[in-house]
């Protein structure tokens, strides 16, 4: 399952670091962040609970970029 999210991230380097960190999260197959468009595309495992994974993704991203938001 693939989903797109509008995000808020302050710098391109942070976006790259967040992208790499989110790829390692359980339930996430792939993650691509477009810094200029402030969008994130995530491919989830088929049996993934999106609400739980989205919360974990936000926590992982905020360890790198405290102002990171998923809208």
The first five atom37 places (N, CA, C, CB, O) and aatype in JSON, in Angstrom:
{
  "aatype": [20, 20, 20, 20, 20, 20, 20, 20, 20, 20, 20, 20, 20, 20, 20, 20, 20, 20, 20, 20, 20, 20, 20, 20, 20, 20, 20, 20, 20, 20, 20, 20, 20, 20, 20, 20, 20, 20, 20, 20, 20, 20, 20, 20, 20, 20, 20, 20, 20, 20, 20, 20, 20, 20, 20, 20, 20, 20, 20, 20, 20, 20, 20, 20, 20, 20, 20, 20, 20, 20, 20],
  "atom_mask": [
    [1, 1, 1, 1, 1],
    [1, 1, 1, 1, 1],
    [1, 1, 1, 1, 1],
    [1, 1, 1, 1, 1],
    [1, 1, 1, 1, 1],
    [1, 1, 1, 1, 1],
    [1, 1, 1, 1, 1],
    [1, 1, 1, 1, 1],
    [1, 1, 1, 1, 1],
    [1, 1, 1, 1, 1],
    [1, 1, 1, 1, 1],
    [1, 1, 1, 1, 1],
    [1, 1, 1, 1, 1],
    [1, 1, 1, 1, 1],
    [1, 1, 1, 1, 1],
    [1, 1, 1, 1, 1],
    [1, 1, 1, 1, 1],
    [1, 1, 1, 1, 1],
    [1, 1, 1, 1, 1],
    [1, 1, 1, 1, 1],
    [1, 1, 1, 1, 1],
    [1, 1, 1, 1, 1],
    [1, 1, 1, 1, 1],
    [1, 1, 1, 1, 1],
    [1, 1, 1, 1, 1],
    [1, 1, 1, 1, 1],
    [1, 1, 1, 1, 1],
    [1, 1, 1, 1, 1],
    [1, 1, 1, 1, 1],
    [1, 1, 1, 1, 1],
    [1, 1, 1, 1, 1],
    [1, 1, 1, 1, 1],
    [1, 1, 1, 1, 1],
    [1, 1, 1, 1, 1],
    [1, 1, 1, 1, 1],
    [1, 1, 1, 1, 1],
    [1, 1, 1, 1, 1],
    [1, 1, 1, 1, 1],
    [1, 1, 1, 1, 1],
    [1, 1, 1, 1, 1],
    [1, 1, 1, 1, 1],
    [1, 1, 1, 1, 1],
    [1, 1, 1, 1, 1],
    [1, 1, 1, 1, 1],
    [1, 1, 1, 1, 1],
    [1, 1, 1, 1, 1],
    [1, 1, 1, 1, 1],
    [1, 1, 1, 1, 1],
    [1, 1, 1, 1, 1],
    [1, 1, 1, 1, 1],
    [1, 1, 1, 1, 1],
    [1, 1, 1, 1, 1],
    [1, 1, 1, 1, 1],
    [1, 1, 1, 1, 1],
    [1, 1, 1, 1, 1],
    [1, 1, 1, 1, 1],
    [1, 1, 1, 1, 1],
    [1, 1, 1, 1, 1],
    [1, 1, 1, 1, 1],
    [1, 1, 1, 1, 1],
    [1, 1, 1, 1, 1],
    [1, 1, 1, 1, 1],
    [1, 1, 1, 1, 1],
    [1, 1, 1, 1, 1],
    [1, 1, 1, 1, 1],
    [1, 1, 1, 1, 1],
    [1, 1, 1, 1, 1],
    [1, 1, 1, 1, 1],
    [1, 1, 1, 1, 1],
    [1, 1, 1, 1, 1],
    [1, 1, 1, 1, 1]
  ],
  "atom_positions": [
    [[0.85, -1.17, 0.0], [0.0, 0.0, 0.0], [0.9, 1.24, 0.0], [-0.97, -0.01, 1.22], [1.86, 1.32, 0.77]],
    [[0.58, 2.19, -0.86], [1.34, 3.43, -0.96], [0.46, 4.6, -0.54], [1.89, 3.64, -2.39], [-0.73, 4.64, -0.85]],
    [[1.06, 5.54, 0.18], [0.34, 6.75, 0.6], [1.26, 7.94, 0.46], [-0.19, 6.63, 2.05], [2.48, 7.83, 0.63]],
    [[0.66, 9.09, 0.17], [1.41, 10.35, 0.11], [0.97, 11.23, 1.28], [1.19, 11.09, -1.25], [-0.2, 11.23, 1.66]],
    [[1.93, 11.96, 1.83], [1.66, 12.84, 2.96], [2.28, 14.2, 2.69], [2.2, 12.25, 4.28], [3.36, 14.29, 2.1]],
    [[1.62, 15.24, 3.11], [2.2, 16.58, 3.11], [2.99, 16.66, 4.4], [1.09, 17.73, 3.01], [2.51, 16.29, 5.47]],
    [[4.22, 17.16, 4.29], [5.09, 17.23, 5.47], [5.63, 18.63, 5.63], [6.24, 16.22, 5.36], [5.47, 19.49, 4.76]],
    [[6.27, 18.85, 6.76], [6.98, 20.1, 7.01], [8.35, 19.74, 7.55], [6.2, 21.04, 8.0], [8.48, 19.18, 8.64]],
    [[9.37, 20.06, 6.77], [10.75, 19.81, 7.17], [11.57, 21.04, 6.76], [11.31, 18.49, 6.52], [11.34, 21.61, 5.69]],
    [[12.52, 21.43, 7.61], [13.21, 22.71, 7.44], [14.4, 22.7, 6.49], [13.65, 23.18, 8.74], [14.72, 23.74, 5.91]],
    [[15.09, 21.57, 6.33], [16.27, 21.59, 5.46], [16.38, 20.3, 4.67], [17.55, 21.8, 6.29], [15.86, 19.26, 5.07]],
    [[17.05, 20.37, 3.54], [17.18, 19.23, 2.64], [17.99, 18.11, 3.28], [17.84, 19.66, 1.32], [17.67, 16.94, 3.1]],
    [[19.03, 18.45, 4.03], [19.83, 17.43, 4.68], [19.0, 16.67, 5.72], [21.06, 18.06, 5.35], [19.1, 15.44, 5.81]],
    [[18.2, 17.37, 6.48], [17.32, 16.72, 7.46], [16.31, 15.82, 6.76], [16.59, 17.78, 8.32], [16.01, 14.73, 7.25]],
    [[15.79, 16.27, 5.63], [14.83, 15.46, 4.88], [15.48, 14.15, 4.45], [14.31, 16.23, 3.64], [14.85, 13.09, 4.52]],
    [[16.72, 14.22, 4.01], [17.45, 13.01, 3.61], [17.67, 12.07, 4.79], [18.8, 13.39, 2.98], [17.5, 10.86, 4.67]],
    [[18.05, 12.62, 5.93], [18.27, 11.81, 7.13], [16.97, 11.16, 7.6], [18.86, 12.66, 8.24], [16.96, 9.99, 8.0]],
    [[15.89, 11.91, 7.57], [14.58, 11.39, 7.96], [14.16, 10.27, 7.01], [13.52, 12.51, 7.98], [13.68, 9.23, 7.45]],
    [[14.34, 10.5, 5.73], [13.99, 9.49, 4.72], [14.7, 8.17, 5.01], [14.34, 9.99, 3.31], [14.07, 7.11, 4.99]],
    [[15.99, 8.23, 5.28], [16.76, 7.01, 5.58], [16.3, 6.35, 6.87], [18.24, 7.34, 5.66], [16.24, 5.12, 6.95]],
    [[15.99, 7.14, 7.87], [15.53, 6.59, 9.15], [14.17, 5.92, 9.01], [15.46, 7.7, 10.21], [13.94, 4.86, 9.59]],
    [[13.28, 6.52, 8.25], [11.94, 5.97, 8.11], [11.93, 4.67, 7.31], [11.02, 6.98, 7.45], [11.06, 3.82, 7.52]],
    [[12.87, 4.52, 6.4], [12.98, 3.26, 5.65], [13.28, 2.08, 6.56], [14.06, 3.38, 4.58], [12.99, 0.93, 6.22]],
    [[13.87, 2.35, 7.71], [14.24, 1.29, 8.66], [13.12, 0.95, 9.64], [15.47, 1.71, 9.44], [13.23, -0.02, 10.39]],
    [[12.05, 1.73, 9.63], [10.94, 1.49, 10.56], [10.19, 0.22, 10.17], [9.98, 2.7, 10.59], [9.95, -0.03, 8.98]],
    [[9.8, -0.6, 11.16], [9.01, -1.79, 10.85], [7.68, -1.41, 10.2], [8.76, -2.62, 12.13], [7.0, -0.48, 10.64]],
    [[7.32, -2.14, 9.16], [6.08, -1.86, 8.45], [6.24, -0.95, 7.26], [5.1, -1.26, 9.39], [5.31, -0.79, 6.47]],
    [[7.42, -0.34, 7.12], [7.68, 0.58, 6.0], [8.57, -0.13, 4.99], [8.35, 1.9, 6.49], [9.68, -0.57, 5.31]],
    [[8.09, -0.24, 3.76], [8.89, -0.85, 2.69], [9.84, 0.18, 2.08], [7.98, -1.45, 1.6], [11.01, -0.09, 1.85]],
    [[9.3, 1.38, 1.82], [10.09, 2.42, 1.18], [9.55, 3.79, 1.55], [10.09, 2.24, -0.36], [8.37, 3.94, 1.87]],
    [[10.43, 4.78, 1.52], [10.04, 6.15, 1.83], [10.85, 7.09, 0.94], [10.26, 6.47, 3.34], [12.07, 6.96, 0.84]],
    [[10.16, 8.02, 0.31], [10.83, 9.03, -0.53], [10.28, 10.39, -0.14], [10.6, 8.74, -2.08], [9.07, 10.62, -0.15]],
    [[11.2, 11.3, 0.21], [10.81, 12.65, 0.59], [11.27, 13.62, -0.5], [11.41, 13.04, 1.97], [12.43, 13.59, -0.92]],
    [[10.36, 14.47, -0.94], [10.67, 15.54, -1.88], [10.68, 16.82, -1.05], [9.63, 15.6, -3.07], [9.63, 17.36, -0.71]],
    [[11.89, 17.3, -0.75], [12.03, 18.47, 0.11], [11.39, 19.71, -0.51], [13.51, 18.74, 0.39], [10.7, 20.46, 0.18]],
    [[11.61, 19.93, -1.8], [11.09, 21.13, -2.45], [9.56, 21.16, -2.45], [11.62, 21.21, -3.89], [8.96, 22.22, -2.29]],
    [[8.93, 20.01, -2.63], [7.47, 19.95, -2.66], [6.88, 19.75, -1.27], [7.02, 18.83, -3.58], [5.66, 19.85, -1.09]],
    [[7.74, 19.46, -0.29], [7.29, 19.18, 1.08], [6.28, 18.03, 1.08], [6.66, 20.44, 1.73], [5.22, 18.11, 1.7]],
    [[6.65, 16.95, 0.37], [5.8, 15.76, 0.29], [6.62, 14.52, 0.58], [5.12, 15.65, -1.1], [7.83, 14.47, 0.34]],
    [[5.93, 13.52, 1.11], [6.57, 12.25, 1.43], [5.69, 11.12, 0.88], [6.79, 12.09, 2.97], [4.48, 11.1, 1.13]],
    [[6.29, 10.2, 0.14], [5.59, 9.02, -0.35], [6.13, 7.82, 0.41], [5.76, 8.85, -1.91], [7.33, 7.6, 0.47]],
    [[5.2, 7.05, 0.98], [5.58, 5.9, 1.79], [4.88, 4.66, 1.25], [5.24, 6.13, 3.28], [3.68, 4.68, 0.97]],
    [[5.65, 3.6, 1.11], [5.08, 2.3, 0.76], [5.12, 1.44, 2.02], [5.85, 1.62, -0.44], [6.18, 1.22, 2.6]],
    [[3.95, 0.97, 2.43], [3.82, 0.19, 3.65], [3.72, -1.3, 3.34], [2.59, 0.65, 4.45], [3.34, -1.7, 2.24]],
    [[4.06, -2.12, 4.34], [3.81, -3.56, 4.25], [2.31, -3.77, 4.14], [4.41, -4.34, 5.49], [1.54, -2.93, 4.59]],
    [[1.89, -4.88, 3.55], [0.46, -5.14, 3.31], [-0.36, -5.22, 4.6], [0.31, -6.42, 2.54], [-1.51, -4.78, 4.61]],
    [[0.2, -5.77, 5.66], [-0.55, -5.96, 6.91], [-0.31, -4.85, 7.93], [-0.18, -7.3, 7.52], [-0.56, -5.03, 9.12]],
    [[0.18, -3.71, 7.47], [0.57, -2.62, 8.36], [-0.63, -1.89, 8.95], [1.46, -1.63, 7.61], [-1.63, -1.66, 8.27]],
    [[-0.52, -1.52, 10.23], [-1.5, -0.67, 10.9], [-1.02, 0.77, 10.72], [-1.67, -1.04, 12.44], [-0.09, 1.21, 11.4]],
    [[-1.65, 1.51, 9.82], [-1.16, 2.83, 9.43], [-1.09, 3.82, 10.59], [-2.04, 3.39, 8.36], [-0.14, 4.61, 10.66]],
    [[-2.06, 3.79, 11.49], [-2.04, 4.74, 12.61], [-0.84, 4.51, 13.51], [-3.33, 4.62, 13.42], [-0.2, 5.47, 13.94]],
    [[-0.55, 3.27, 13.81], [0.59, 2.93, 14.68], [1.9, 3.29, 13.99], [0.57, 1.42, 15.05], [2.79, 3.89, 14.59]],
    [[2.02, 2.92, 12.72], [3.26, 3.19, 11.99], [3.46, 4.69, 11.81], [3.25, 2.49, 10.63], [4.58, 5.18, 11.92]],
    [[2.4, 5.41, 11.53], [2.51, 6.86, 11.35], [3.02, 7.52, 12.64], [1.14, 7.47, 10.95], [3.85, 8.43, 12.57]],
    [[2.55, 7.08, 13.79], [3.04, 7.61, 15.07], [4.52, 7.3, 15.27], [2.23, 7.04, 16.24], [5.29, 8.16, 15.69]],
    [[4.92, 6.06, 14.95], [6.33, 5.68, 15.08], [7.2, 6.46, 14.11], [6.51, 4.18, 14.83], [8.31, 6.86, 14.45]],
    [[6.68, 6.68, 12.89], [7.44, 7.46, 11.9], [7.65, 8.89, 12.39], [6.71, 7.46, 10.54], [8.74, 9.44, 12.24]],
    [[6.62, 9.48, 12.96], [6.73, 10.85, 13.44], [7.74, 10.95, 14.58], [5.35, 11.36, 13.91], [8.54, 11.89, 14.62]],
    [[7.73, 9.99, 15.5], [8.69, 9.99, 16.61], [10.12, 9.84, 16.09], [8.38, 8.86, 17.59], [11.02, 10.54, 16.55]],
    [[10.32, 8.93, 15.13], [11.66, 8.72, 14.56], [12.13, 9.97, 13.83], [11.65, 7.51, 13.59], [13.29, 10.35, 13.94]],
    [[11.24, 10.61, 13.09], [11.6, 11.81, 12.33], [11.94, 12.96, 13.26], [10.47, 12.22, 11.39], [12.87, 13.73, 12.99]],
    [[11.21, 13.09, 14.36], [11.46, 14.2, 15.29], [12.74, 14.03, 16.09], [10.31, 14.34, 16.24], [13.22, 14.99, 16.68]],
    [[13.3, 12.84, 16.13], [14.63, 12.65, 16.74], [15.69, 13.35, 15.89], [14.96, 11.14, 16.9], [16.71, 13.79, 16.4]],
    [[15.44, 13.44, 14.6], [16.37, 14.07, 13.67], [16.02, 15.54, 13.48], [16.36, 13.35, 12.32], [16.89, 16.41, 13.54]],
    [[14.75, 15.82, 13.24], [14.25, 17.17, 12.97], [13.07, 17.43, 13.91], [13.81, 17.33, 11.46], [11.95, 17.01, 13.63]],
    [[13.32, 18.12, 15.04], [12.26, 18.31, 16.04], [11.01, 19.02, 15.51], [12.81, 19.1, 17.18], [9.93, 18.86, 16.09]],
    [[11.12, 19.78, 14.44], [9.96, 20.5, 13.89], [9.23, 19.71, 12.8], [10.41, 21.82, 13.33], [8.31, 20.23, 12.19]],
    [[9.63, 18.48, 12.56], [9.04, 17.67, 11.48], [7.55, 17.44, 11.76], [9.78, 16.3, 11.34], [7.16, 17.12, 12.88]],
    [[6.73, 17.62, 10.72], [5.29, 17.42, 10.83], [4.79, 16.56, 9.68], [4.55, 18.78, 10.85], [5.28, 16.68, 8.55]],
    [[3.84, 15.69, 9.96], [3.12, 14.94, 8.94], [1.68, 15.42, 8.99], [3.22, 13.38, 9.16], [1.01, 15.28, 10.01]],
    [[1.21, 15.98, 7.9], [-0.15, 16.54, 7.87], [-1.12, 15.59, 7.19], [-0.16, 17.88, 7.16], [-2.3, 15.9, 7.08]]
  ]
}
